[in-house]
Amino acid sequence: MLEDKKDRGDNKMLIEAVHIAVPTAFFEDESLNIQGTISHIRDLYEQGVKSVLVSGTTGEQHSLNLQEKMELINSLELEEDLTNNIEIIFGIASIRQKEAEALAEKIRHTKIAGVMLGYPPYIIPSQEEALAYTKRIIQHSNKPTILYNNPRRTGFDLSEKSIIQLSEIDVVIGIKDAGNKEKLERIKKRMDRNDFYFYAGGEVDIEEKVSYGYNRLSSIAGNISPIEIRNWFQKIMMKQKVSEQESEKIKIIMEQIYQGNAIVNLKKIINHNGIPMGICRSPMGNA
């Protein structure tokens, strides 16, 4: 059974409207480079970033095995200035529920601020199976949770009914990539809470998404221009005018990241800036 709110006094909401979905660093032999990953997070922190997503959305999560994810968590826990001063969100998803539960249990006893809970690729669970999977992982992590719906990559689409049902769990604070305008509007109409957040995955079409209800950002481009992206998103949210100069700067940033494979482009830029982000695990980056 999920714990009552009164039993979770040390848990808090995720307060930042923008988090940076950071890539994972690898050495040339494709082994995990934990210190390279942390170096990038630290660089973002020193630039003023207040929230990051690790092992989450950049397309590399499912290449990491359970042991690698555990090692990454252990190393993050040693970085007390980071865990004490920024929101670190950790991605949980696995084709095996048992492994996702083990990772969630590990996170439960850390200072990690929250989790992004994704769905297993390829196997396409039923809605009932996905609900059971979600609830079990939440039981183990007991952390503020963002659901991650990504049917284009996983083949599974969390239904409106399932999203609304899961939103009734207090620690579920939002969902990333809930769906298109019509689906989002129907969800919001039926949902019985106003503190539930809708995260856009990346900056593409963000103005349109905000216009029909997305109100937080899981940023990709923020890995190279965090302050510019955050300020731009804030202006969009507040319906403030974005100057021509700002728009041109954002256009250049977007072209750098989104022309081609975004994660490959990101790593090239971060490496060029002197942080050892390394390569992608093949087949990513083969071209």
Buried (B, 14 or more C-beta within 10 A) or exposed (E): EBEEEEEBEEBEBBEBBBBBBBBBBBEEEEEBBBEBBBBBBBBBBEEEBBBBBBBBBBBBBBBBEBEBBBBBBEBBBEBEEBBEEBBBBBBBBBEEBEBBBBBBBBBBEBEBBBBBBBBBBEEBBEBEBBBEBBBBBBBBBBBBBBBBBBEEBBBBBBBBEBBBBBBEBBBBBBBBBBBEEEBBEBBBEEBEEEEBBBBBBBBBEBEEBBEBBBBBBBBBBBBBBBEBBBBBBEBBBEEEEBEEEBEEBBEEBBEBBBEEBBBBBBBBBBBEEEBBBBBBBEEBBEE
